[in-house]
């Protein structure tokens, strides 16, 4: 699965107003590990390398899924995350 395919999958599978449980099911079925941030009203999800359909091309992708005050789906954002690791100086 490529980034654009993931975006299309989200657009096909989740619609505004979908329940919190449906969002959790969607993320789990696609091998996404997630947490929920109550302060930002969003899920933050990334791919599980141990999941059957893991694709290394998506290893640095994060999916943010926002909900409203009733915890219903509002929108999702898919981003590639680039981090820089610096070893401690000796």
NORWO-V978355 format. One record per helix or strand. SS is the DSSP state (~ for helix, > for strand). FROM is the first residue (numbers start at 1). TO is the last residue. If there is no record, write none. Layout:
SS&FROM&TO  SS&FROM&TO
This chain:
~&3&13  ~&20&29  >&32&37  >&42&47  ~&56&58  >&61&67  >&73&80
